[in-house]
Amino acid sequence: CLSIRGPESVRGQERESVSVQCFYDSKWESHKKWWCRGARWASCRILVQTQGTGREEKGDRVSIKDDQSNHSFTVTLQELRQDDADTYWCGIERHGTDLGTQIKLTVGPSKSLLDRKVGVSESEREREQGTDGWGGRGRDQGKASLPSPAAHRIPEVSPRPLQ
C-alpha cells in the first residue's frame, strides 16, 4: 500500500486554474503536506506547504488545503501560464526522507486563443444562423447545422521549386 498517491498527470489551460488532489494514509494526517516543482525529487523547490492543520495556505498563484477527514490535500494553481508546464510533487514531511508522488503538468493554450485561431468564416456563421448574409433566409431554411468535417480540412499544398 502506498503512503501517498495522486494523478500521474494533469492538464490545464492558460489563464485558468487547475486543482490536483493527493491522497495519503491516515497515519500522516497531522504531518505537513507540500507541493514542489522540479524534475528531481532531491532538488525540487517547495512552492506551498501546510502547517499540519486543515487551514488553507497560499503562495504565488498556488494554494494548498489539507482535508484531514478525507485524508487528502488539494493544490490549486491559478492563472496558469505555458511556462508552468513541468514536473511537480505532492509530498508529506516526515523524519528521514519525505514521502512524495510525481505529477506532470501540461498547459494548453487558453480557450479564447483557440477560438481566435480556429475561427469561423463569415459564410459559415451565416449558414449556421440561417441567413444568407443579406438578411434573408438561406437554402437551409434557418436550420442550424454544423459544417461538414471536409470544410475544416487543410488543403494539401505541393512544394514549388525555388526560382
N, C-alpha and C positions, 0 to 999 in steps of 0.2 A: 504494500500500500504506500503510495506517495504521500509525503507530508504537505506538499503544495502543488497545485495544478492550475492550469489556465489554458487559454486557447493557444495553438501554435502560431496563429497569425490573425491579424485584424486589418480591416481596410477602412479608411475614412476618406472624406473628400475635403479638398482645400476649403478653408474658411468655415468649416463646420466642426462639430465635436465628435469624438469617438470615446466610448467607455469600454474598459476591459475589466472583467470580473475574474478574480483569482480565488480559489478555494483552498482551505487548509484544515488539517486535523484539529480537533478540539483542544488538544494539549498546547497549542500555540496561541490560544485565544488572547491572553494578556501580553503577548510579545509585540514589539514594534514591527510594523509592516512597512515596506518601502518599494519605490519604483525607481529604477535606474536605467540609464541609457548607455549603450556601448556593446559592441560585438563580444568583447572579452569580459567574462564574469569578474575576474580579478581587478579589472581597472574601469569598470563601468561607473558612471557618475550618478549619484543619487539625486533625483530631482525633487522628490517629496517623500515624507515619511510620517507615519502616525506616531503618537506618543504612548501607545499601548492602551489607548481608550477608543471609544467609538466616535470621538469628535472628528469632524472633517478638518483636514489640514490642507492648506493651499500653497502652491508655488507659482512660478511664472507660467501662466496658461495651463496649469496642471493641478489637479486636486486628488486627494485620496481619502476614502472613508472606509473604516473597518466596521462591518456588521457582525459583531461577535456572536450574536444569537444565531446567525446563519452560517458562521464560520467561513466568511468570505470578505474580501475587500474589493472595492471598486475604484479604479483610477480613471479619471476623465481628463482627456486632453482637449483643450478648446482652441478655436481659431487655427485649425491645422494649416500647415504650410508644407510645400513639397519637400523642403529640407528636414521635416520632422520624420520622414521615412527612415527607419533604422531598426536596429535590434534593441529591444528593451527587456527588462527582467522584473518580474514580481518577486519580491523577496521577504523573508522573515528573519529578523535579527535573533541570534541565539549565541550561546557560548560556543567558541570554536568557529567553525565555518558556517556562515549563514546559509539558510535554505533558499533556493530560487528556481524559477522556471522561465525559460526564454520565450519571448514573443516577438514576432516580426510585424512591424507596422508598415503598411504601404499607404501612400496618399495619392489619390487620383485628382484630376482637375475638378474644379467646382462645377456644379450643375449649370450655373448661369454661363460659365465659359463654354461648356459643352453645347448648350443651346445655341450660343452665338456661332460656334464653329460648324455645327451640323446645319443650322439654318433651314428655313423652308422658303422656297421661291414664292414670289407673289402669285403666280398662276396656280401653284399647288394650294396655297392658302385660300384663294378664291374658290377653287374646286371643293375644298373641304367645307367652306362656308356656304356653298351652293349659289354663288353669284358668278356672273361672267365678267366681272371687272367693270361693268358699265351700270351696275345697279339692278340688273335683271337676273333672272334665273338661268343657270347653265343647263347643259344637257342632262345632268343628274337630278334635275327637279328638286334640288335642295337636300338631297340625301347626303349626309356626311359619309365620306368614305376615305379610307387611307390609301395613299398612293401604293401602287404595286411595288414589291421589292426591286423590280427591274428599274424603277425610277430612281433608286438610290445607288445603283451600281456605278462605279467609276469606269469610264471607257478605257480600254487598253490603248496605249499610245506606242507606236513603233518608234524606236530611236531613229533620228535623222542624222545622216553623216554630217560632220562639220565641214564647212566650206572654207 
